[in-house]
């Protein structure tokens, strides 16, 4: 709070850069003399002063106009000065609040404690007092403008740093996925395909949007624990022995430990931890069954098996859509959540073909969301036949995510 008689010699006297920069001042007083002197002093400096003698309509006027300064004659007996000052602070926080006071000490204390007044101009008025008030208001405006500019600068810097952090995070995830792909050449782009398809399925099922990124990242990194499995077992073309199967199944715990070290990925652990659980409890690690399995993992388990069936492997041919769906249906209630199976089989086969084509180019969650939305919009007019085999005519996928061309997607 400033007191008008302390103006000379202060920093305020040096602030003149805003002279001529229009401020809108609302003056509430019954005195024509006070109104005239303040208006004269302020208009010389290029500011606009509106004087109001009736306090009844001041509240509505503040709501409508949000002045730069509110000057209130606290000697007006029919006006609740503190209520008006508090209202001004609430409705127009940038509005400077000034009290014009007489010799009453109690009024001054009340204005400061209850009204939140920022500057006191004592009566009777002097030219020096009016000049000092004008300079103080100009300084407050400069300070406010600088504060806004600084805030905008900080927001820009935060946005840039956030963007860089997001890019670094996406690069980390991509590196983990690439490390696995390099070891499992036969399943190239499997992780990206199932991540896209699982995200699409989650959107179709009505999962809360706040969970989309967690589902996408968890699906993308579902098998990252295989990095810790030796090549002799991971790449073995023949059937695994019981001992080897036990080692292979340990990729779940390895993946959970690995991802737990990255704080931003901890919320995405549901799929890596539970994607091999079965609805009937017969999966592994064998900790959960039924709806005790996280929804994200139940969604993903269907996608994971479907993609494996549709993909060619050294030990099997690729199933077409109808054959793969038949296997999924037979697993409803045992391997899979039957309600989710019912929803999954309603997804057009063209969706899988579209997402498979986009998988190689999608780098992060934002691109994945864009692709899923466009697939949903374009599926009904797609040229992909009912078998789900892409005829190569849908170049828009590469354009959507900025890919240079088509990728060979097989698992």
Order of alpha helices (4+ residues) and beta strands (2+ residues): beta-beta-alpha-beta-alpha-beta-alpha-beta-alpha-beta-alpha-alpha-alpha-alpha-alpha-alpha-alpha-alpha-alpha-alpha-alpha-alpha-alpha
